[in-house]
Amino acid sequence: FSVQERYFEYDHVTDDGELLVEASGGEVTGTTTILPPIEMAATFVDDKRDEPFRSESQVELSEGNFSISADLGGADPGTRLNYELYDGTTLRDSRTVIVVDDTDDPDRLAIDGVPENATVAAGGNLSALGIDVRNAGGLEGEGTLALDVDGGNLTTARDLTLSSNESRTVGFPSATVRLDPGEYPFTATLDGDRRNGTLVVAENPARTTIDDDGGGDDGGANDSQTPSNSSDSDENTANTDANSTDAAGNSTASESAGATDPDGNSSRVDGNSSTTDGNSSNPTGDSGGQDGESEPATLLPFGIGTREAFGGTVLVGAIHILGHWV
């Protein structure tokens, strides 16, 4: 003989044991071992409203299953109520009921709306593109809001955490608009929810575009030619100096060619000087010898050469003309 445990086991609860009931057509369901069926009732109370709300429903037992039609008074997802289960006048269970949109996905995030046309500046960010999101499940939920513009030409995403029944407008301030001015379709997705719109990219009023007309390159070319011209000038100057030097040299040569010897006789232009008695020397400048050698002098018996004798004769003649002897 054994005694079977009598219990109610609910189908939809949180990890903390809170009951999850859908806002539309809310119903509490589960399994039970209570036999034979007995009369039981459940109450739902919300005392946080301006006018406290209370409803009571009968528990239906059938072949090990139970169901309770919950009158939640039109509560929105995220609303919390007090639940109590009675066996006659005896309290059998007491829990918190959380109203959700879907008991199979109680922390679902959803998109409430997107702008039909959102205008942003080229080169700016997407903070002006605001997406309205909310926690549609009723429990705190996490999700990723993804944005795709122009079939993948611009993509970005934001991770979100929304508490129960929280709504928020989300932008994308960290995304830079790298598109030319124009209109582009976009798609926003969040937890399977999908919405479409149009992104209008306008000229950035804070930006001035400066065209590159190549003026800087021409200026650089002219500048590069200037040193070359300077080099040419230096070269011309050097040539001028060389010409000046040549001119000076020619002048010197002319002066040398036209200079007179100490006796007052002019020398030849070709550099051959005249002799003491005014007779010109050999035009070729040679002294009569061969291979540049000087002609040897003829020696007298006393060891005096013909040149010395000739010079002495001239000297004696000169003294005699003066009329006295030295």
Beta strands, then each sheet from edge to edge (+ up, - down):
strand 1: 8-10
strand 2: 19-22
strand 3: 27-32
strand 4: 40-46
strand 5: 53-62
strand 6: 65-69
strand 7: 80-87
strand 8: 90-100
strand 9: 109-113
strand 10: 117-121
strand 11: 125-135
strand 12: 141-149
strand 13: 154-162
strand 14: 167-176
strand 15: 182-190
strand 16: 193-202
sheet 1: 1+ 3- 6+ 5- 4+ 7- 8+ 2+
sheet 2: 9+ 11- 14+
sheet 3: 10+ 16+ 15- 12+ 13-
end
